[in-house]
Amino acid sequence: MRLLYLCVVYLLAPLVGIAMLLRGFRDHGYWHNFGERFGFGEVPWQGSCLWVHAVSVGEVQAAAALVRALRERYPDLPIVVTTVTPTGAERARSLYAGLAHVRHVPYDLPGAVRRFFDRVRPRVAIILETELWPNLYHECGRRGVPLVLASARISPRSIGRYRRLAALFREALANGIVIAAQSQADAERFRYIGANPHRTHVMGNIKFDFALPADAQARGAELRAAHAPGRPVWVAGSTHAKEEDVILEAHRRVRERHPEALLILVPRHPARFAEVRSALEGADFRFACRSRGERCAPDTGVYLGDTLGELVLLYAAGDVAFVGGSLVAIGGHNLLEPAALGRPILTGPHTFNAEDIARLLIAEGAAETVTNAAELGARTAELLADRAQRERIGAIGMATVERNRGALTRLLALLSPVIAATESSCPPTPAAAVPSRPSGRASR
């Protein structure tokens, strides 16, 4: 099985590399530090490090509390955060300024992985959620680098695929990997594909342990006062292609009941900002763009949030939050930020990227599922008309988030002896190798 996998990755590597280079014409971020994808690139620190892998923006956000806690506990060890996507890397550089070094994770080619380990020298590898890389895992085992899957999960729809590929991971799963599963169900799925039961623990989901900016609510109120004083506002965040069409149709239905309603539309990927702007130019709404510093007029129907890293602020400016990637088969995005802000949440049916969180919030009554423009428009209009209902639902969401915090504390307790056990095999790193903290708070 491993030989077959190696043949496949060597055959696909040139195609993937070309595809990345071509995507760079739309998003230049794919060209930035491209050599890191093959294990090259500068290493501006000395000695070993703690390595955290967060595949994209959602995981980068989820890892924030972990990275800060590691920085406080191990001030003399550099922290390296790797990611796959350009948006993830950009967000990580902003979020972890002064806390961690940010790189692209290498392609899962033996040579690229070896070069990455030679340069980065991880003392411990901490991989968020479910990123299964056979050659990377193999290299961890070969070099004796402890590997921890943090906030790990396997969705029911993925279990069959992982079971078929289990031969690639069997040795590592059975012996070398520590699994901190999100739920008991996730732990059972890992055991089902061959994980060592004694190394598989239920830790909870560290996504609940995020911290909102202290001034989020106040800044949201200021933004709303500047752009939509006295108007009902709903926010559609992290939207994708084809999803915006449904949302705009829902907004037309909302404005039948609330003619003055404003939609704040926030596409997921910066590479699509221009595409969404063009679509709005052909729609029947007057719109304003945040990136251009435009102010909403009383008849503006849509405010386009075409900036990066401001989704929490924009959610805080609204009365109702729709979380995208869920009306199309993307799997949904972060429901916890609007929940923690006390906003009633609407989501589409495709929430498999965070099924446990979606199921929990829906069961508690903090979120609801809609399947089309008619349902989205009708439910949004109802919520905009009923402040008491919005406040009741929002309070449930805030309480649910608070009740499920604590996974980070349990994860750090699990990591502490793992990291301590590596001290004898790795020389301490000079403090000068750690990036200096900025004077202000790291940007969210």
N, C-alpha and C positions, 0 to 999 in steps of 0.2 A: 504493500500500500504506500509506504513512504517513497519508494522508487518511482511509482506511478505519479505521486504528487509532485516530486521533483521534476519529472519530465513535463508535467502540465505547467508548472510555474515558469520553467525556462522557456517554454513555447509561448506563454502568454505575456511574459515580461516585456518584450519589445512592443507588443500591441498596446499594453497598458501605458508604457512610457510615451509612446506616440500620442495616445489618446489624451494623456495629461498635457503634453506640449500643445496639442491642438486646442484643448479647453482653455489654455492660457491666452488665446486670442480674445476670448470673451471675458476671462477673469485672470489678470496678470499675476494674481496670487499663486497660480499653479506653476509659474516660472521662478518664484522667489525661493532661493536656497534649494533648487531642484536636485543638486548633488546629494543632499541629505537623504533623499529617497533611495539612494544606492549606498548609504553608509558613509559618505564623505562629509566634509564640512568641518569648520573650525570648532574647537572646544576651548572656550575661554575660562577654564578652571583647571585645577590640578587635583590629582588623586581620584578617589571613587566618589560616587554620588548616590542619592536616592532617586529612583526613576519612577515617575507616574505617567501612565499612558491613558489619554482621554481622546477617544476617536474623533469627536466633532464638538460643535458648540455646546450642545446639551450636557455632554460629559465634562467638558471644560468648566462649565458653570457649576456642575455638581461637585467637582473636585476642589473648588475654591476653599471650602472650610478645611478639607484635609490638607491641602498644601500649606495653608496658614498654620495649622496645628503642627505639622512636621517642621516648618521653619522655626517655630518657637521651641520645640522639643530638641531639635538637632541643629543649633545655630551654626555649627562649624562644618556642616555637610552641605555641599551644593545640592539643589533639587533640580532635576531635569523633567520637564513636561513635554511629552511627544503627542502629536496629533496627526490626523490624516488629511483633513480638509483645510484649504486656505482660510476659510472663515473661522474655523476652530483655532488655527494658529494666530490669526489676527486678534481674536478675542482673548486668547491666552496671553499674548504679549501685553495687552492692555490690563487684563485682570491681575496678572502675576508680576507686574513691573516691580523690580527690587526684591522679589520673592523667589523666582525660579528662572532658569534658562528654558527657552522654548525651541524645539526642533521638530522636524517631520520624522515620523517613524519610518524605518526603511521598508522597502518591499521585502516580501518573505522569500528572498533568495539567499542561499547559504553564504555567498560572498558578501552581499550587502549586510546581512545580519552580523557576520564576523567583524566586518569593518566598524559597524556601529558599536559593538561591544568593546572592540579594541580602543576606540576613541572615547566613548562615554564612560566606560568602566562602572556599570551599575553595581552597587552593593546589594540592593534589593529591588526587585521589579514589582510594581503595584499597578495592576491593569484593571480599569473600571469596567463594570458590567460584563459583557461577553464579547471579548475579542480573542478569537482562537487562531493563533498563528503557529503552525506546526514547526517551522524551522526556528522561529524565535523561541518557542518553548524548549525545543531540543537544545538550543545553544545555552539557555539558562541552566538546563540540567548538566550539560557538558562542562560548564564553567563553575558549577556549584552556586549559582545565584538563586537565592530563594525567590519564588514567584507566588504572589498573592493576587487572587482574583477578588477585588473589592466590590461590594454591592452587586455581586454576580447574579445573573439571571439567565434562564433559558425559557423562551416562550413555548407554550404547548405546540404551536405550529412548527417550531424548529426542532423539536426533540427527535423526530425521525431522521432529519438530515444529520444531526450531530451523532446519532447512534450509528449511522452508516459510516461516518468518518472517524469513529471512536478508535480505530486501530492506529490512527496517526497520533493520538494523544494518550493511548492507554498507559504507557509507562509513566509519563509525567503525571497523569491524573491519579494513578494508583499510588505514586510515591512522592513526587516532588512539589505538587501544587497545594497551597492552602487556599481553600475556598470559603469566602465570607459571603454567603448567599443572602439575597434580599428576603426570602420567605422560606417557610418550611417546604412549600411546593417546589421552589427552585432547588433547594437542597436535595430533595428526592430525585429530581430530574438529573442533577449532576451525578448522584450515586448510580442512577440507572444507566448512564453512559460510561461508568467505570471509575468514578472518583472514589478516593479512599474515604470511607465513612468517618474515620478518626480525624481526618483533616478537613472535613466539611462541616461548617458551622452556620447557624442562622444568626445574622447580625442586624438585619433590617436594611433600609435603604437610606444611604447618606444624603440623598437628594432632599430629604426632609430637614437636614441640618444646615441648610443654606441660611444666610443672613441677608435680609433686605437692607438696602442703604437706610440709615437712620432718618434721612430727610425725604424718603421716597414719597410718602403721602403728601407732604407739604409742597414738594416740587411738582407733583401731579396736579395739585389744586391750583398752583400758580400757572401751569401750562394751560389748564382748562379755562381759567379766568382770562388769560390772554387771547385764547382762540375761540372759545365757545361759551361765553358767560350766559347763564340762564338757559342753556340748550341741553337737551338729552344727548348723551354721547355713548356710543358703544365702540369697542375695539376688536378688530380681527387681527390676531397676532400670528406670526410664523406661517404665513399662507404660501401656497404653492401654485404652480401653473394649473389652470383649469378650475382651481378652487376659487380664485378671485371672481370668476364669472358668476359662480353661485352666490358669493357674498354680495356682489353688486346687485344681483336680482333680489336678494333678501333685503338689501337696503332700500330698494324701491318700494318694497312692501312695507317696511318700517315707516317710511316717509308718507305713506298713505294715512297712517294713524298719527304720526308725529312729523309734520312737514318741516319742522325746524331741526330734526335730528342730524347729528354729525357722525359719520363713520371715520374712525382712525384705522387706516389699513397699513399693516406692517408686513411686507413680504419677508420670507425666511432668508433668502440668499441675496447678498448685495449684487451679484451678477445679473439679477433679474429686475433691479430697480428701474433701469431704463425701459425695459419691456413693459412693466406695469404702468409707468408714466405714459407710454404710448397708448396703452389700452384705455387709460383714463381720458386721454385726449379724444378718443373716439366714443366715449360714453356720454350719457346725458346728465352728468353731474359737473358742476364747477368744482375744481379741486385746487389744493395748495400743497406744496412740497416742503417738508421740513428741511431737507438738505439745502434748499435755496433761501432759507430764512423767511419764507412767505407767511403772511398772517392770514388766518381764515376770516373771510367776510361773513356777514349774517346769512348770505345765501350759498356759502360754500357747503357742498354736500359731503366731500371726502377730503380728509387730511392724510397725505401719504407720508408714512414714517420711513423714509428712505435714508436712514442713518443706521449705524451699527452700535449696539450696546445700550440702546435706550428703551428696550421693550418694557422693562419694569416701570420706567417713568411714564410711558404711554398708557400702560394698563392702569396706572394710578390716576390718570386723567379721565378715565371712563367710568360709566355706571355698570356696564355689562361687558364680559370678556368672552369672545369666541377664540378657541385655541386651534390653530390650523394644522395642516398635515393629516387631518382626520376625516375630511369629506372625500379625500382621495386616498389611495392605498399606500400612503407614506408611513403610517403608524402613529401619527400624533406627536405632539411636542409637550413642553413643560406646562402641566396644569397647576403646579404648586405655587408659582409666583402670583397668579391672580387670586388663588385661594388664600395665600398669606396676606394679600392686600385687602381681603374681605369683599371680593367681587364675585357675584354669581357667575358661574362658568357654563358655557355651552360648548359641546364638542361633537364632532362627527362620529360615525360608528367605528372608524379605523384607529384604534388606540393601542395596537399591539406592541408599540415601542415602550410603553409604560403601563401595561395592562393592570398590574396590581394597584397602582396609584389611581388609575381611571376607575377601576371597579370600586375601590374604597370610597372615593369622593362621590361617585354616583350613588352608592349604597347609603352613604351618610346624608345625602340630599344637598350636597354642595355643588354638584355638577349634574347636567342633564345632557342626553344625547339627542341630536337632531340629524336628519338624514338628507334633507334637501333644502332648497331655497325657501319653499313655502313654510316648512317647519321652523327654520332658522329665523325668518322674518317675523312669523307670528309670535314665537316665544320671546324674541328680543323686544318686540313692541309691547308685549304684556309686562315684561320686567321693567321696561322704561316707564310704564304707566303706574307702577306700584312700588314706591320707595320702601314701604314697610316690608314687603316680600324680599326686596333686594337685600335689605339689612339683615333679615332673618337668615337668608341663605348664605350671605357673606360671613356672618358670625359662625355658622356651622363649618365653613371652610377654614377659617382661622383656627378654630378649636381643633379641627382634625389634624392640621399641620402640627400644632403644638403638641398634641397627644402622641404623635409618632416620631418626635425627635429622639435622639439618643444613639442612633446607629454609629455616629462618628466616635463617640466615647468607647463603644464596644470594639470598633475596628482598631482604634489606637491601642487598646489593651491587648488585642491580638497581635498587632504589629510590633509592639515594644520588645518582646523576647526574640522575635525573628530578627530584628535589626541588631539587637544587642549581641546575638550569637555570631554576627559577622564581624564584630570589632577586632577580634584576634587575627583575622585573615586579611584585613585592610588597614593600611596606615591612616592615621587621622589626616584630614585635609586642612591646610592652613586657612585661617579665617578670611584671608585676603581673596580666596577663590570664590567666596560667597558674594553674590551681587548685593550692593549696598541698597538699603531701603531708601525710597524717596521720602522727602520731608512730608508730603501729603499722603492722604489715603489712596490706596490703589484704586484705579477707576473701575467701575462696574459697567 
